[in-house]
Amino acid sequence: MLVALRECPLISKLPRKLEGRNQVAYAVVTQRKLENFLRSRIEHTRRKFRLGNMVSRSGIFAGQNPFSIVRRWLKEASTREIHANAITLATSDSTGMPNARMVLLKDIEQNAFVFYTNYESTKAKEIESVQRAAFVLYWKSLGRQVRVRGTTERVEEALSDRYFDSRPLASRFAAMASCQSSEIASRKQVLDRVRSIAVRTGNHPERPRFWGGYRVFPLEVEFWRDRENRLHDRILWTRNSLEHKWRIVRLSP
């Protein structure tokens, strides 16, 4: 046993004056200290990895539904970041080729997320083709992210009218003038159209039929929080259809 202990790295670094039983006793104490240290570090890592009370989803993950949590996180982020409602909206075409771009999340309804766009744009054509979309909200200042996947539908025209009328006048002119995603000869071409529309419509332009909103009805909502050593928290709300109840699970980092 003494020979084996002397070959251990811990023993090899012992002072040369320690011999026999003294050396063995020193090794035993050192080994116990090492075991206690490792146990404490493992427990520390486990505590940082655990959410806390997963059943009650306490702290920042608390909420009766995913929409209430997103609203709360967005409100908090809005005090720290410009355009905290900016989302990366992902779609795909009929061949499955993915696409992504930034748009603004404009409303969180009781069971859906709402944004607005040009119905003749690439994103709208892809949404109409597959009736599905995904998006991500990310706030660097909070170290948090929300990932959403779901089905889509156009909002009612009356709702699109109300939102369009609430926009700054120059933004309304721009929406009317832009044939979004189409090729143009120059920027001047668009600016000339804006000026022409402003003269023709005055201060009360009507929403063009090619512009309006979409709802995203989520089937998945994942809440992500940045943690030390990349042991991030990932809490997923998922359901098979809009009629099913939510299932809540923790995902590996």
C-alpha positions in Angstrom: 0.0 0.0 0.0 2.9 2.3 0.9 4.4 1.8 -2.5 1.2 2.6 -4.3 0.7 5.8 -2.2 4.3 6.9 -3.0 3.5 6.6 -6.7 0.5 8.9 -6.4 1.1 12.5 -7.7 0.1 13.9 -4.3 2.7 11.7 -2.6 5.4 12.5 -5.1 5.2 16.2 -4.1 5.5 15.5 -0.3 8.4 16.9 1.6 11.3 14.4 1.5 11.5 14.5 5.3 8.2 12.7 5.6 8.7 9.0 5.8 6.7 5.8 6.7 3.6 6.3 8.7 3.9 10.1 8.7 3.9 10.1 4.9 0.8 7.8 4.8 -1.0 10.0 7.3 -0.2 13.1 5.3 -1.5 11.4 2.1 -4.8 10.4 3.8 -5.5 13.9 5.1 -4.6 15.4 1.7 -6.9 12.9 -0.1 -9.8 13.8 2.3 -9.3 17.5 1.7 -9.3 16.8 -2.1 -12.5 14.7 -1.9 -14.2 17.4 0.2 -13.2 20.1 -2.3 -14.4 18.1 -5.3 -17.7 17.4 -3.5 -18.2 21.1 -2.8 -17.5 22.1 -6.4 -19.8 19.5 -7.8 -22.6 20.6 -5.5 -21.9 24.3 -6.4 -22.2 23.5 -10.1 -25.4 21.5 -9.5 -26.9 24.5 -7.6 -26.0 26.9 -10.4 -27.5 24.5 -13.0 -30.8 23.9 -11.2 -33.6 26.4 -11.9 -34.6 26.3 -8.2 -38.2 25.2 -7.8 -38.9 23.8 -11.3 -42.5 22.9 -10.5 -43.5 26.4 -9.4 -41.2 28.1 -12.0 -40.2 30.8 -9.6 -38.2 33.9 -10.2 -37.9 35.1 -13.8 -39.5 32.0 -15.2 -42.7 32.4 -13.2 -45.9 32.7 -15.1 -49.3 31.1 -15.8 -48.6 31.1 -19.6 -45.6 32.0 -21.9 -47.2 35.2 -23.0 -47.2 36.7 -19.5 -43.5 35.9 -19.2 -42.6 37.4 -22.6 -44.5 40.6 -21.6 -42.6 40.9 -18.4 -39.2 40.2 -19.9 -40.0 42.7 -22.8 -41.0 45.4 -20.3 -37.8 44.9 -18.4 -35.7 45.0 -21.5 -37.4 48.1 -22.7 -35.8 50.1 -19.9 -32.3 49.0 -21.0 -32.3 48.7 -24.8 -33.5 50.6 -27.9 -35.9 48.6 -30.0 -36.2 45.9 -27.3 -39.1 44.5 -29.4 -36.9 43.7 -32.4 -37.2 40.1 -33.5 -35.3 37.9 -35.9 -38.2 36.5 -38.0 -37.4 33.2 -39.8 -39.3 31.8 -42.7 -38.7 29.3 -45.5 -39.7 29.0 -49.1 -41.4 26.1 -50.8 -38.1 24.2 -51.2 -37.2 24.5 -47.5 -34.5 27.2 -48.0 -34.5 29.3 -44.8 -34.7 33.1 -44.6 -34.4 35.6 -41.8 -34.6 39.3 -41.2 -35.3 41.8 -38.4 -38.9 43.1 -37.8 -40.6 44.7 -34.8 -43.0 42.8 -32.6 -45.9 45.1 -32.2 -48.3 43.3 -29.9 -48.6 40.3 -27.6 -52.2 39.2 -27.6 -53.8 36.6 -25.3 -52.7 33.7 -27.5 -50.5 35.2 -30.3 -47.7 37.5 -31.2 -48.3 40.2 -33.9 -46.1 42.0 -36.4 -46.8 44.0 -39.5 -45.3 44.0 -43.0 -45.9 44.3 -46.7 -48.0 41.4 -47.9 -46.1 41.4 -51.2 -42.7 41.0 -49.6 -40.6 37.9 -49.7 -41.3 37.2 -46.0 -45.0 37.4 -46.6 -45.0 35.2 -49.6 -43.0 32.5 -47.7 -45.4 32.8 -44.7 -48.4 32.4 -47.0 -46.8 29.4 -48.7 -46.2 27.3 -45.5 -48.4 29.1 -42.9 -45.6 28.8 -40.3 -42.8 31.1 -38.9 -40.3 31.3 -36.1 -38.7 34.2 -34.4 -36.2 35.1 -31.7 -36.1 37.9 -29.2 -32.6 38.5 -27.7 -31.6 41.0 -25.0 -27.9 41.3 -24.4 -28.4 43.6 -21.4 -30.4 40.9 -19.6 -28.6 37.9 -21.0 -32.0 36.4 -22.0 -33.6 35.1 -25.2 -37.1 33.9 -26.2 -37.4 31.5 -29.1 -40.9 31.0 -30.8 -42.1 28.6 -33.4 -45.7 28.4 -34.6 -48.5 28.8 -37.2 -49.5 32.0 -38.8 -52.6 34.0 -40.0 -53.3 37.5 -41.2 -54.8 39.8 -38.7 -58.2 41.4 -39.3 -58.2 44.4 -41.7 -59.7 46.6 -39.1 -56.7 45.9 -36.8 -54.3 46.6 -39.5 -56.1 49.9 -40.2 -55.9 51.0 -36.6 -52.2 50.2 -36.4 -51.4 51.8 -39.7 -53.2 55.0 -38.7 -51.1 55.1 -35.5 -47.8 55.2 -37.3 -45.9 58.4 -38.0 -47.0 60.0 -41.2 -43.7 59.6 -42.9 -43.7 55.9 -42.1 -47.1 55.5 -43.7 -45.9 57.2 -46.8 -42.9 54.9 -46.9 -45.1 51.8 -46.5 -47.3 52.9 -49.4 -44.3 53.8 -51.7 -42.2 50.7 -51.2 -42.8 47.7 -53.4 -40.9 45.7 -50.8 -38.3 43.1 -52.0 -38.6 44.1 -55.7 -35.7 45.4 -57.7 -35.4 49.2 -58.2 -33.1 51.3 -60.3 -32.1 53.7 -57.6 -33.1 55.1 -54.1 -34.3 58.3 -55.9 -37.0 56.2 -57.4 -38.5 55.4 -54.0 -38.1 58.9 -52.7 -39.9 60.3 -55.7 -42.8 57.9 -55.0 -42.9 59.0 -51.4 -43.2 62.7 -52.4 -45.8 61.9 -55.0 -47.9 60.0 -52.5 -47.6 62.7 -49.8 -48.9 65.3 -52.3 -51.7 63.0 -53.4 -53.0 61.8 -50.1 -52.2 64.6 -47.7 -52.2 64.0 -43.9 -54.7 61.2 -43.9 -53.4 58.3 -46.2 -55.4 55.1 -46.2 -53.7 51.8 -45.5 -52.8 50.1 -48.8 -54.4 46.6 -49.2 -50.9 45.1 -49.7 -49.8 46.1 -46.1 -51.0 44.6 -42.8 -50.3 42.3 -39.9 -49.6 38.7 -39.1 -50.2 36.6 -36.0 -47.9 33.9 -34.9 -49.7 31.3 -32.7 -46.9 29.5 -30.8 -46.5 25.8 -30.5 -43.1 26.2 -28.9 -41.8 29.0 -26.7 -38.3 28.6 -25.2 -37.0 30.9 -22.4 -33.2 31.0 -22.3 -31.0 32.7 -19.6 -27.3 33.1 -19.8 -25.4 31.3 -17.0 -21.8 30.9 -15.9 -19.7 28.3 -17.8 -22.3 28.1 -20.5 -24.6 26.1 -18.2 -27.5 28.1 -19.4 -31.1 27.8 -18.3 -33.5 26.6 -21.0 -37.2 26.2 -20.2 -39.4 25.0 -23.0 -43.2 25.4 -23.2 -44.5 23.1 -25.9 -47.8 21.8 -27.2 -48.9 19.6 -30.2 -51.7 22.0 -31.3 -53.4 25.2 -30.3 -56.1 23.1 -28.5 -53.6 21.2 -26.3 -52.4 22.2 -22.9 -48.8 23.4 -22.5 -46.1 20.9 -21.5 -43.2 22.5 -19.7 -39.7 20.9 -19.6 -36.1 21.8 -19.0 -33.6 21.4 -21.8 -29.9 20.7 -21.5 -27.8 23.7 -22.1 
